[in-house]
Amino acid sequence: MRKALLIMAAALMTMTQCRKQETSPVTPATDTIRMTITAGPGAKTDINTETGGITWSAGDKLYVSKNGSWLGCLDLVSGEGTPHGTFTGSVTGLDDEGAPCHFFYLGRDNGMAEPTGTAAANISLASQDGTLAGAMKYHAGYGRTDVTVKSGEYQGYVVMNTKIAIAHINFTTDGTQAYTGSVTMGGTGISNTLSVTPAGIFSGSGDGGIAIDKGDGTSGERYVTLIPTGTTDVLNVAFTGDATGGMTFANGIVENKFYGMKDAVKVTVTPKPKPKFSVGKNDQGQLITVEFAPGNLWYGKADGAETAEFHFETNQWETQPASTGQWVTDHKSHLKWSDAAHAVTSDQTVSGNLFCASDFEVDGEGDWRTLSKDEWEYLINKRTVNGGTGDGKSYKRATVNGVYGMILYPDSYTAQSSSTSYSGDTWTSMEEAGVVFLPAAGYRSGTDVKNVGTHGYYWSSTPNSGAAGQASFTNFTSDNVNPQGNQYCRNGYSVRLVR
């Protein structure tokens, strides 16, 4: 009897151990498992593959989270060029209990830091290039599904719903003419930073300033990624920067919405007036005003170009260093006189205007010309500047980003700084207020470049009637400003155009 009881007890113990073994997790929560996910669009695809929906590309990733923590990311392995992509990778922190997991697509090449831990992922939308491809950099998709781990891996499918909106806007100046300048989009309720928590919560933050600048100057059309605000409040958006205007979203900004899918949303903007510089008076006594080109003129081959052309310097302070000791075809900040259209030698008689308006189609823009001798004189010595320039003059010699030169104040100006050395945000604010900087680029004589960094020489359009082959120019040094100089045109002087 005792032997039978012992046998029965042993059998019970064995059965208990088997049950424990059967209910033990296959994969502990701390283990790394292999995950393969096929992701596709949701049923409602207002933002579809033609208007800005997700079409998977090499390098795309899906981020995985559970219980408020990021678990890892999956890389695209197949499905390029289609809305259905397969991703695979290793994640940590899953078990076999069928827990729901979150899956996120958070755009590509947008500067977002890899999400880890429990912190939200933040994507800045503050600067966008205005193209549809650029808007896609900030696309965001989200899906959720239960995940049950079997034998250390999981394979499944997840529907990715679009979590942003895209607006197609056509900026015009009078309802028909395309406005090609830069525009900043903002307004109460609009944000410029998309925040995504590992719990699947999407929200916006930031002051709403979204710069939209296509940058090619060819079209008023812009595409911009927007963060949803809900469906109840009317949202008025203001455009500022180089232009002012606005538009209204009657139901706020709705996720997975393509605004202007058939016809671009048209917004009439009013360009800001350019800061003006008076250079004289007409026969009726009215002021003649001009705006300055964004940088000095140079002649040569731009990067990748096959032919030499006229260009503006990218920044007002830029000049070609004199260290080469030679006058080369792309010598910046000086005009190359040896090109056929502007050939002038010492034995030629100069007649008519040099650098007349028809000569200069620069960087795709026309109507540029050079100031006459009398206009330089008026600009520097005769006009009145309304604003605190300190010494009452229309100019000041100063250093900008380490380059010595002369700054010119526009007719209406509010003083930004009393310093004589400017850089960074200080100079940016002055430039935005319309201040013009003429760098002391020196001059070219034969194959030599002289006086760089100490003297500025700027041609006028007025020939010197008293000397063949000469024209008037403006010269400045640290001690003197003279808008009435004359010199032979074989010298290479700087040129700053106006219109």
C-alpha atoms as one frame of an Amber mdcrd trajectory, in Angstrom:
protein
   0.000   0.000   0.000   2.791   2.385   0.940   4.613   1.579  -2.319   1.461
   2.380  -4.337   1.086   5.759  -2.590   4.711   6.639  -3.395   4.173   5.822
  -7.087   1.036   7.981  -7.200   2.831  10.934  -5.557   5.677  10.712  -8.051
   3.203  10.766 -10.948   1.449  13.852  -9.571   4.761  15.672  -9.233   5.638
  14.853 -12.841   2.269  16.118 -14.121   2.654  19.367 -12.145   6.094  19.965
 -13.603   4.752  19.437 -17.153   1.972  21.965 -16.615   4.513  24.522 -15.342
   6.680  23.836 -18.356   3.760  24.326 -20.769   2.786  27.741 -19.348   6.319
  29.182 -19.179   6.988  32.032 -21.695   8.643  30.897 -24.888  10.659  34.124
 -25.027  11.369  36.208 -21.897  10.442  39.905 -22.163  14.097  40.913 -22.120
  15.091  38.747 -25.095  15.812  40.072 -28.599  13.495  38.686 -31.245  13.414
  38.845 -35.014  10.458  40.789 -36.424   9.228  40.993 -40.017   6.398  43.404
 -40.819   4.652  44.186 -44.091   3.234  47.731 -43.915   0.592  49.164 -46.223
  -1.757  52.166 -46.413  -5.079  52.455 -44.651  -8.439  52.351 -46.383  -8.836
  56.131 -46.421  -6.017  57.500 -48.541  -6.740  61.155 -49.270  -2.982  61.553
 -49.385  -2.363  58.820 -51.921   0.733  57.818 -53.841   0.066  60.471 -56.504
  -0.527  63.361 -54.146   2.014  62.635 -51.476   1.228  59.263 -49.878   3.917
  56.920 -48.626   5.799  55.081 -51.345   8.593  53.172 -49.703  12.201  54.008
 -50.556  15.568  52.504 -49.689  16.597  53.518 -46.182  13.042  53.778 -44.818
  12.501  52.516 -41.286   9.642  51.443 -39.052  10.049  52.246 -35.357   8.485
  49.809 -32.855   7.244  50.574 -29.339   5.313  48.910 -26.524   4.182  50.061
 -23.063   5.559  53.568 -23.598   9.069  52.503 -24.602  10.871  52.344 -27.950
  11.932  48.763 -28.677  13.969  49.250 -31.859  13.567  49.789 -35.579  12.996
  47.678 -38.697  14.653  48.331 -42.069  12.952  48.122 -45.467  14.031  44.951
 -47.292  11.530  44.840 -50.165   8.715  46.868 -51.734  10.686  49.902 -52.945
   8.558  52.144 -55.125   5.278  50.670 -53.823   2.942  51.515 -50.909   3.428
  47.989 -49.483   6.849  47.447 -47.963   8.370  44.631 -45.965  10.585  45.536
 -43.016  12.713  43.349 -40.810  15.001  43.776 -37.824  15.609  42.918 -34.173
  13.650  44.392 -31.264  13.930  43.911 -27.528  11.249  43.662 -24.875   8.496
  41.433 -26.313   6.995  38.201 -24.984   4.412  35.690 -26.219   1.354  37.238
 -24.535  -0.091  38.925 -27.617   0.537  42.476 -26.420  -0.312  45.385 -28.794
   2.681  47.066 -30.430   2.900  50.486 -32.060   4.564  50.959 -35.451   5.703
  54.350 -36.731   6.989  55.697 -40.016   8.579  59.089 -39.261   9.786  60.313
 -42.645  13.246  60.206 -44.151  16.353  62.428 -44.146  14.640  64.990 -41.919
  17.295  65.306 -39.226  15.242  63.489 -36.574  17.266  61.874 -33.787  16.808
  58.109 -33.440  14.064  57.591 -30.804  15.177  55.613 -27.753  13.979  55.035
 -24.204  10.664  56.655 -23.316  11.206  60.164 -24.717   9.108  61.546 -27.571
  10.587  61.764 -31.054  10.606  65.361 -32.353  10.590  66.329 -36.037  11.146
  69.986 -36.985   9.016  71.261 -39.865  10.330  74.815 -39.481  12.177  74.883
 -42.805  10.747  73.295 -45.955  11.839  73.597 -49.565   8.325  73.833 -51.024
   8.581  70.736 -53.234   6.400  67.638 -52.945   9.498  65.508 -52.420  10.563
  67.893 -49.662   7.169  67.659 -47.990   7.476  63.870 -48.029  10.586  64.100
 -45.853   8.220  64.900 -42.978   5.577  62.275 -43.708   4.368  60.356 -40.651
   2.455  57.064 -40.562   1.145  55.063 -37.610  -0.234  51.552 -37.114  -0.994
  49.203 -34.233  -1.410  45.445 -34.023  -1.189  42.605 -31.484   2.115  40.792
 -31.532   2.541  37.209 -30.331   6.076  35.875 -30.341   6.559  32.293 -31.467
   9.924  30.548 -31.439  11.715  33.864 -30.965  10.246  35.725 -33.944   7.155
  37.476 -35.273   5.776  37.997 -38.760   2.719  40.083 -39.507   0.988  42.937
 -41.380   0.198  46.435 -40.136  -1.964  49.173 -41.653  -0.152  52.553 -41.644
  -2.503  55.523 -41.347  -1.213  58.956 -42.390  -0.858  61.358 -39.465   0.009
  64.628 -41.225  -1.576  66.873 -43.876  -0.074  68.372 -47.028  -1.200  71.654
 -48.582  -0.575  72.576 -52.213  -0.536  76.359 -52.347  -0.161  78.639 -55.349
   1.217  82.002 -54.289   0.328  84.883 -56.605   0.777  88.640 -56.418  -2.356
  89.702 -58.270  -4.295  86.495 -58.685  -2.426  85.533 -61.847   1.287  86.271
 -61.499   3.308  83.647 -59.638   5.057  84.923 -56.529   8.463  83.258 -56.281
   9.901  84.810 -53.128  10.306  83.115 -49.787   7.308  82.955 -47.439   6.948
  82.088 -43.760   3.702  80.398 -42.716   2.357  80.883 -39.202  -0.687  81.642
 -37.100  -2.472  80.741 -33.892  -2.868  76.969 -33.679  -0.240  76.080 -36.244
   2.948  74.374 -35.031   6.341  73.718 -36.571   7.475  70.693 -34.530   5.816
  67.270 -34.658   6.134  65.294 -31.409   5.493  61.532 -31.365   5.403  59.518
 -28.138   6.084  55.756 -28.026   2.483  55.408 -26.765   1.239  56.526 -30.206
   0.295  60.121 -29.356   0.960  62.725 -32.081   0.981  66.431 -31.203   2.376
  69.735 -32.401   4.536  72.312 -30.666   6.660  75.306 -31.609   5.753  78.867
 -32.544   4.281  78.004 -35.927   6.960  79.624 -38.080   7.338  77.399 -41.174
   9.615  78.830 -43.873   8.511  77.694 -47.334  11.142  78.503 -49.948  11.340
  76.495 -53.149  14.403  78.513 -54.045  14.391  78.080 -57.818  12.445  81.230
 -58.659  10.353  79.471 -61.316   6.941  78.884 -59.782   4.610  80.246 -57.159
   3.536  76.715 -56.222   4.554  75.323 -52.831   3.898  72.056 -51.021   4.022
  72.183 -47.236   3.638  69.502 -44.554   1.294  70.571 -41.746   0.542  69.161
 -38.297  -3.175  68.382 -37.730  -5.076  70.641 -35.332  -8.441  68.874 -35.212
 -11.705  69.307 -37.108 -13.648  71.924 -35.160 -11.803  75.239 -35.098 -11.337
  77.611 -38.011  -7.619  78.165 -38.521  -6.378  81.386 -40.096  -2.852  81.187
 -41.439  -0.709  84.253 -42.036   2.149  84.487 -44.531   5.032  86.799 -43.763
   8.648  87.234 -44.829   9.130  88.557 -48.353   5.342  88.702 -48.736   2.202
  89.049 -46.644  -1.176  87.353 -47.032  -3.251  84.552 -45.531  -5.610  81.641
 -45.964  -8.278  79.868 -43.918  -8.717  76.198 -43.018 -12.440  76.050 -42.261
 -12.205  72.847 -40.204  -8.735  73.217 -38.829  -6.049  70.992 -40.303  -7.189
  67.396 -40.716  -4.784  64.464 -40.771  -4.434  62.455 -43.986  -5.748  65.436
 -45.933  -4.286  66.762 -49.177  -5.424  70.385 -49.526  -5.637  71.538 -53.123
  -5.429  68.037 -54.586  -7.210  69.039 -57.817  -6.620  72.783 -57.908  -3.852
  74.440 -55.982  -5.064  76.552 -53.077  -4.461  80.080 -54.357  -3.218  82.750
 -52.006  -2.696  86.321 -53.112   0.289  87.814 -51.327   1.639  91.329 -51.277
   5.414  91.478 -51.603   7.178  93.592 -49.048   8.687  96.701 -50.598  12.431
  96.524 -50.994  14.410  99.115 -48.991  15.064 102.062 -51.290  18.066 104.302
 -51.800  17.522 107.716 -53.385  20.087 108.607 -56.059  18.729 111.894 -57.407
  15.609 113.747 -58.532  13.755 113.840 -61.834  12.614 116.934 -63.728   9.507
 117.190 -61.531  11.601 117.162 -58.361  10.577 113.634 -57.396  13.121 111.299
 -55.872  14.638 108.599 -58.054  15.113 105.487 -55.903  16.827 102.155 -56.544
  17.349  98.812 -54.890  20.786  97.203 -54.780  21.737  93.794 -56.122  22.258
  91.163 -53.384  26.023  91.025 -53.939  28.890  92.271 -56.088  29.008  91.323
 -59.747  31.438  88.693 -60.995  32.025  87.095 -64.353  32.969  83.484 -64.899
  31.781  79.891 -64.853  29.526  78.943 -61.971  29.963  75.496 -60.470  29.222
  72.915 -63.154  28.565  75.522 -65.871  30.050  75.190 -69.357  30.085  78.891
 -70.223  31.084  82.044 -68.359  28.291  84.421 -67.377  27.590  87.323 -65.035
  26.589  86.371 -61.478  25.934  87.978 -58.124  28.001  87.008 -55.122  26.032
  84.809 -52.715  26.794  87.100 -49.763  27.455  90.824 -49.694  30.889  90.470
 -48.086  32.279  87.866 -50.469  35.381  88.625 -52.557  37.993  86.526 -54.307
  41.233  86.373 -52.270  44.276  87.960 -53.897  46.592  85.109 -52.887  46.648
  83.719 -56.442  48.250  86.915 -57.722  46.433  86.502 -61.033  43.404  87.851
 -62.775  41.423  84.686 -63.592  38.214  84.244 -65.563  36.095  83.616 -62.470
  37.753  86.280 -60.320  34.967  87.253 -57.982  34.036  90.845 -57.071  35.723
  92.317 -60.170  34.453  92.624 -63.713  36.482  90.679 -66.271  36.970  93.239
 -69.032  38.419  90.798 -71.554  35.072  89.210 -72.474  33.947  90.246 -75.949
  30.801  92.082 -74.857  32.680  94.487 -72.580  36.179  94.672 -74.040  37.802
  98.034 -73.275  41.525  98.714 -73.659  43.686 101.697 -72.845  43.784 102.953
 -76.442  40.032 102.938 -76.973  37.778 105.947 -76.549  34.937 105.245 -74.143
  31.624 106.682 -75.311  28.102 106.284 -74.035  27.227 104.460 -70.829  29.319
 101.617 -69.511  27.331  98.783 -67.948  24.008  99.923 -69.385  20.808  98.141
 -68.288  20.531  96.017 -71.417  23.951  94.539 -70.735  22.996  92.764 -67.571
  20.783  89.705 -67.412  22.165  88.386 -64.144  21.131  85.067 -62.585  17.920
  85.038 -64.607  16.947  88.609 -63.693  17.155  91.651 -65.966  16.928  95.449
 -65.658  20.154  95.763 -63.674  22.359  98.792 -64.295  25.273 100.693 -62.801
  24.907 104.019 -61.006  26.125 107.103 -62.823  28.786 109.399 -61.395  26.145
 111.922 -60.257  24.030 109.161 -58.678  26.985 107.925 -56.618  27.549 111.529
 -55.486  23.894 111.946 -54.482  23.775 108.544 -52.761  26.781 109.243 -50.567
  26.780 113.003 -49.972  23.373 114.542 -50.737  20.542 112.302 -49.578  18.838
 112.277 -46.176  18.567 109.082 -44.146  15.604 108.899 -41.753  16.878 106.917
 -38.825  19.552 106.771 -36.187  22.782 106.388 -38.140  24.682 108.117 -35.330
  26.815 110.530 -37.327  24.051 111.723 -39.643  25.737 110.230 -42.705  24.268
 107.860 -45.236  27.221 105.480 -44.943  29.727 104.086 -42.478  32.982 102.196
 -42.950  32.792  98.914 -41.101  33.787  95.253 -40.994  31.233  92.533 -41.851
  32.097  88.915 -41.088  35.776  89.811 -40.993  35.766  91.751 -44.308  36.437
  95.501 -44.327  34.248  97.769 -46.446  31.531 100.418 -46.399  27.877 100.039
 -45.412  25.121 102.143 -46.998  21.916 102.885 -45.082  18.567 102.906 -46.939
  16.573 106.144 -46.928  14.342 104.895 -44.111  16.302 103.040 -41.503  16.050
 102.155 -37.831  19.488 101.757 -36.293  20.368  98.165 -35.374  23.787  98.754
 -33.839  26.316 101.557 -33.346  29.261  99.190 -33.744  31.711  99.175 -36.669
  32.087  95.393 -36.701  29.198  93.072 -37.499  28.655  89.336 -37.772  26.109
  86.619 -37.084  22.603  87.637 -36.033  23.577  91.306 -35.704  24.523  91.586
 -39.363  21.554  89.445 -40.416  19.145  91.875 -38.727  20.873  94.834 -40.397
  20.746  93.152 -43.793  17.052  92.388 -43.307  16.561  96.092 -42.539  18.035
  96.887 -45.958  21.643  97.819 -45.182  24.000  97.349 -48.149  27.653  96.360
 -47.711  30.352  97.144 -50.276  33.457  95.046 -49.577  36.907  96.587 -50.000
  37.842  94.163 -52.765  40.824  96.123 -54.090  41.385  96.184 -57.849  42.990
  94.299 -60.699  45.885  95.790 -62.641  47.278  93.527 -65.331  47.799  90.183
 -63.615  48.027  91.677 -60.115  45.278  92.242 -57.563  46.034  95.086 -55.169
  44.716  96.789 -52.009  42.370  93.951 -51.074  40.896  94.555 -47.634  41.848
  98.244 -47.444  40.410  99.985 -50.529  37.129  99.759 -52.396  36.774 100.803
 -56.048  33.324 100.783 -57.674  32.683 101.727 -61.313  30.052 104.200 -62.410
  28.367 104.246 -65.829  29.837 107.656 -66.674  32.826 107.946 -69.026  35.436
 110.610 -68.355  34.971 113.055 -71.207  38.380 114.578 -70.559  40.430 111.400
 -70.955  40.080 108.635 -73.502  39.586 105.158 -72.069  38.634 106.412 -68.596
  35.444 106.255 -66.530  34.353 107.646 -63.181  34.332 105.515 -60.036  33.736
 105.698 -56.286  36.635 104.965 -53.980  36.807 104.503 -50.211  39.521 103.786
 -47.671  39.605 103.954 -43.880  40.193 107.729 -44.136  38.278 108.905 -47.156
  35.219 108.390 -49.378  35.408 109.864 -52.873  32.547 109.341 -55.376  34.216
 111.472 -58.066  37.322 109.528 -59.099  38.407 108.742 -62.676  40.575 105.866
 -63.899  41.411 103.814 -66.972  38.880 101.095 -67.717  41.640  98.521 -68.196
  41.722  98.335 -64.390  39.388  95.746 -62.916  37.167  97.498 -60.385  34.205
  96.136 -58.455  30.656  96.529 -59.755  27.472  96.660 -57.654  24.364  96.893
 -59.804  21.029  98.551 -59.005  17.552  98.641 -60.510
